[in-house]
Amino acid sequence: MTNGAVYVITQDEHYVGLLLTSAASLKRAMPDLPISVFSQFPVESPLFDKVVRVEPTEDGFYDKTRWIQESPYDRTLFIDADTYVVEAFPELFRLLDRFDCAATHEEYVNSDWFNRYPRNDIPASFPEFNTGVLLLKRSEKMNRFLQEWGSLYRAFLTENPQRPWVGDQLFFRPAVYYSDLRIATLTREYNCKFRGQGYLNGNVKILHGHVNLELRDSHIRQAIDVLNRSKRPRVYIAGKVFEQKLTGRLISRRKAHKVGSFPELPESIIVLRARRLKEIIQERGLRKTLARVFGIK
């Protein structure tokens, strides 16, 4: 029974830098876990046991659903490139002794903000799962599920040639709802989208999220220090972490106690905006950029 991690990188070569940062953090935490990457772009690093060059489709999220199916492992950790592994998590693979897959709930519950893929046949009490960290056990029913996930996404892309951004999670939800898979729900410590909001209890083991396709070590370290400063039940939102504190005599009162804070962005918003504007000008040219900004036809 082989365990291993899989990354999928297509569409944007900037993701290769994120990939190398993420894979390095995974290797430091779990040096014996093999890593494979399916990539549109050349990837050369001793971090990877297997690199498979692939041809992309028109949609990077669909590519993910497609290439996960080619995992060489019996038990696969699929992990997004914009993740950072803080601590080892061998206990995750043990879940697959009893379950077929595992994932955290999506922090927004439903990411279909523009109602592009309504599924009124599924109760609202069955939320989306975040597919940035997935545990999958190989089996015939897993193969059927993965094929259905990809098929639902492909049908949507075919019916919507303008390809509005929707992501793969909208299709994971009905595929898993109507499947016969047993899915274990992971807690946020295993997929902490640290720039957003959530609840923690114990050490964060995997951070998730990037800024302009970068994971800066100094920024990550600041976030880890504050998020893991307490091991008690706590909440985080926009760089601030709070835990409950009981105060008073005879009759206690519950108050929010601030554990600490870390910068939500790795540098000032002005610098980030200036850098992004420079990138847009380089991509589109000055004339097209000004026309877009000022609404000139």
ZIMOLIN-V859301 format. One record per residue. N is the residue number from 1. RES is the residue in one small letter. OMEGA is omega in degrees with one decimal (NA if undefined). Layout:
# ZIMOLIN-V859301
n:N res:RES omega:OMEGA
n:N res:RES omega:OMEGA
This chain:
# ZIMOLIN-V859301
n:1 res:m omega:-175.3
n:2 res:t omega:173.2
n:3 res:n omega:176.7
n:4 res:g omega:179.6
n:5 res:a omega:-179.1
n:6 res:v omega:170.5
n:7 res:y omega:174.1
n:8 res:v omega:-175.7
n:9 res:i omega:174.6
n:10 res:t omega:171.7
n:11 res:q omega:-173.4
n:12 res:d omega:-175.9
n:13 res:e omega:177.3
n:14 res:h omega:-179.3
n:15 res:y omega:179.1
n:16 res:v omega:177.0
n:17 res:g omega:175.7
n:18 res:l omega:179.6
n:19 res:l omega:-176.8
n:20 res:l omega:177.7
n:21 res:t omega:-179.1
n:22 res:s omega:-177.8
n:23 res:a omega:177.6
n:24 res:a omega:178.7
n:25 res:s omega:178.2
n:26 res:l omega:179.8
n:27 res:k omega:177.6
n:28 res:r omega:-177.5
n:29 res:a omega:-175.0
n:30 res:m omega:-172.4
n:31 res:p omega:-177.8
n:32 res:d omega:-179.2
n:33 res:l omega:178.7
n:34 res:p omega:-178.4
n:35 res:i omega:173.4
n:36 res:s omega:177.3
n:37 res:v omega:172.2
n:38 res:f omega:-169.7
n:39 res:s omega:171.8
n:40 res:q omega:-171.9
n:41 res:f omega:177.1
n:42 res:p omega:177.1
n:43 res:v omega:178.7
n:44 res:e omega:-179.7
n:45 res:s omega:175.4
n:46 res:p omega:178.2
n:47 res:l omega:-169.9
n:48 res:f omega:175.5
n:49 res:d omega:-178.5
n:50 res:k omega:175.4
n:51 res:v omega:-179.1
n:52 res:v omega:175.5
n:53 res:r omega:-175.5
n:54 res:v omega:173.6
n:55 res:e omega:-178.1
n:56 res:p omega:167.5
n:57 res:t omega:179.4
n:58 res:e omega:-173.2
n:59 res:d omega:-176.8
n:60 res:g omega:178.9
n:61 res:f omega:174.7
n:62 res:y omega:177.2
n:63 res:d omega:179.3
n:64 res:k omega:-178.6
n:65 res:t omega:-177.5
n:66 res:r omega:-170.8
n:67 res:w omega:172.4
n:68 res:i omega:-177.9
n:69 res:q omega:-176.9
n:70 res:e omega:179.1
n:71 res:s omega:178.8
n:72 res:p omega:-173.1
n:73 res:y omega:174.9
n:74 res:d omega:177.9
n:75 res:r omega:-170.7
n:76 res:t omega:163.7
n:77 res:l omega:168.9
n:78 res:f omega:-176.4
n:79 res:i omega:179.0
n:80 res:d omega:180.0
n:81 res:a omega:-178.7
n:82 res:d omega:177.0
n:83 res:t omega:179.0
n:84 res:y omega:-177.1
n:85 res:v omega:-176.7
n:86 res:v omega:-177.5
n:87 res:e omega:176.5
n:88 res:a omega:-178.2
n:89 res:f omega:179.4
n:90 res:p omega:-179.1
n:91 res:e omega:179.6
n:92 res:l omega:-178.9
n:93 res:f omega:177.8
n:94 res:r omega:177.1
n:95 res:l omega:-176.1
n:96 res:l omega:168.9
n:97 res:d omega:-174.8
n:98 res:r omega:-175.4
n:99 res:f omega:178.6
n:100 res:d omega:179.7
n:101 res:c omega:180.0
n:102 res:a omega:-180.0
n:103 res:a omega:172.9
n:104 res:t omega:170.8
n:105 res:h omega:173.7
n:106 res:e omega:-175.8
n:107 res:e omega:178.4
n:108 res:y omega:-180.0
n:109 res:v omega:-179.9
n:110 res:n omega:-178.8
n:111 res:s omega:177.6
n:112 res:d omega:-172.9
n:113 res:w omega:-177.8
n:114 res:f omega:175.4
n:115 res:n omega:-179.0
n:116 res:r omega:-179.7
n:117 res:y omega:-178.3
n:118 res:p omega:175.9
n:119 res:r omega:-178.7
n:120 res:n omega:177.8
n:121 res:d omega:-178.8
n:122 res:i omega:-178.1
n:123 res:p omega:179.4
n:124 res:a omega:179.1
n:125 res:s omega:173.9
n:126 res:f omega:-173.2
n:127 res:p omega:173.7
n:128 res:e omega:167.3
n:129 res:f omega:174.6
n:130 res:n omega:-174.4
n:131 res:t omega:177.3
n:132 res:g omega:174.2
n:133 res:v omega:-176.5
n:134 res:l omega:169.5
n:135 res:l omega:-175.8
n:136 res:l omega:177.5
n:137 res:k omega:-177.8
n:138 res:r omega:176.2
n:139 res:s omega:177.9
n:140 res:e omega:-180.0
n:141 res:k omega:174.1
n:142 res:m omega:177.3
n:143 res:n omega:179.0
n:144 res:r omega:179.7
n:145 res:f omega:-178.3
n:146 res:l omega:177.5
n:147 res:q omega:178.6
n:148 res:e omega:176.5
n:149 res:w omega:179.1
n:150 res:g omega:-178.7
n:151 res:s omega:177.5
n:152 res:l omega:179.8
n:153 res:y omega:-179.4
n:154 res:r omega:178.6
n:155 res:a omega:178.8
n:156 res:f omega:-179.6
n:157 res:l omega:179.3
n:158 res:t omega:-179.5
n:159 res:e omega:-178.3
n:160 res:n omega:-174.3
n:161 res:p omega:177.0
n:162 res:q omega:174.9
n:163 res:r omega:172.8
n:164 res:p omega:-178.4
n:165 res:w omega:175.7
n:166 res:v omega:-177.9
n:167 res:g omega:-173.5
n:168 res:d omega:-173.3
n:169 res:q omega:179.7
n:170 res:l omega:-176.5
n:171 res:f omega:173.5
n:172 res:f omega:-175.5
n:173 res:r omega:179.2
n:174 res:p omega:-179.7
n:175 res:a omega:-178.9
n:176 res:v omega:179.9
n:177 res:y omega:-176.5
n:178 res:y omega:179.5
n:179 res:s omega:174.1
n:180 res:d omega:178.6
n:181 res:l omega:168.3
n:182 res:r omega:-177.2
n:183 res:i omega:176.9
n:184 res:a omega:179.5
n:185 res:t omega:179.4
n:186 res:l omega:174.4
n:187 res:t omega:-171.9
n:188 res:r omega:178.2
n:189 res:e omega:-177.7
n:190 res:y omega:176.7
n:191 res:n omega:-173.9
n:192 res:c omega:175.6
n:193 res:k omega:-162.1
n:194 res:f omega:178.2
n:195 res:r omega:179.9
n:196 res:g omega:-177.2
n:197 res:q omega:179.0
n:198 res:g omega:-177.0
n:199 res:y omega:-179.9
n:200 res:l omega:173.5
n:201 res:n omega:-171.4
n:202 res:g omega:-175.7
n:203 res:n omega:168.7
n:204 res:v omega:-179.3
n:205 res:k omega:178.2
n:206 res:i omega:172.4
n:207 res:l omega:-176.4
n:208 res:h omega:176.1
n:209 res:g omega:179.6
n:210 res:h omega:172.9
n:211 res:v omega:-179.0
n:212 res:n omega:176.2
n:213 res:l omega:175.7
n:214 res:e omega:168.8
n:215 res:l omega:-176.7
n:216 res:r omega:-175.2
n:217 res:d omega:-178.2
n:218 res:s omega:179.6
n:219 res:h omega:179.3
n:220 res:i omega:-178.4
n:221 res:r omega:176.9
n:222 res:q omega:-179.4
n:223 res:a omega:-179.4
n:224 res:i omega:-178.0
n:225 res:d omega:-177.2
n:226 res:v omega:-178.5
n:227 res:l omega:-178.1
n:228 res:n omega:177.8
n:229 res:r omega:174.5
n:230 res:s omega:175.2
n:231 res:k omega:-177.4
n:232 res:r omega:174.4
n:233 res:p omega:-175.4
n:234 res:r omega:177.5
n:235 res:v omega:176.9
n:236 res:y omega:176.6
n:237 res:i omega:175.2
n:238 res:a omega:175.1
n:239 res:g omega:179.3
n:240 res:k omega:-177.5
n:241 res:v omega:-178.2
n:242 res:f omega:170.4
n:243 res:e omega:-178.5
n:244 res:q omega:177.1
n:245 res:k omega:177.8
n:246 res:l omega:-179.8
n:247 res:t omega:175.5
n:248 res:g omega:179.1
n:249 res:r omega:-179.7
n:250 res:l omega:176.0
n:251 res:i omega:-177.5
n:252 res:s omega:176.3
n:253 res:r omega:-179.9
n:254 res:r omega:179.4
n:255 res:k omega:175.7
n:256 res:a omega:178.5
n:257 res:h omega:-177.9
n:258 res:k omega:177.9
n:259 res:v omega:-179.0
n:260 res:g omega:178.9
n:261 res:s omega:176.4
n:262 res:f omega:-178.8
n:263 res:p omega:179.5
n:264 res:e omega:178.4
n:265 res:l omega:-177.0
n:266 res:p omega:175.8
n:267 res:e omega:-172.7
n:268 res:s omega:-179.4
n:269 res:i omega:179.4
n:270 res:i omega:179.0
n:271 res:v omega:-179.8
n:272 res:l omega:178.6
n:273 res:r omega:179.8
n:274 res:a omega:179.2
n:275 res:r omega:-179.6
n:276 res:r omega:177.8
n:277 res:l omega:177.8
n:278 res:k omega:179.2
n:279 res:e omega:-179.9
n:280 res:i omega:178.5
n:281 res:i omega:178.5
n:282 res:q omega:-178.9
n:283 res:e omega:-171.1
n:284 res:r omega:-174.3
n:285 res:g omega:-175.6
n:286 res:l omega:-176.2
n:287 res:r omega:-179.4
n:288 res:k omega:179.5
n:289 res:t omega:179.0
n:290 res:l omega:179.1
n:291 res:a omega:179.0
n:292 res:r omega:-176.6
n:293 res:v omega:-174.7
n:294 res:f omega:176.1
n:295 res:g omega:-179.1
n:296 res:i omega:179.6
n:297 res:k omega:NA
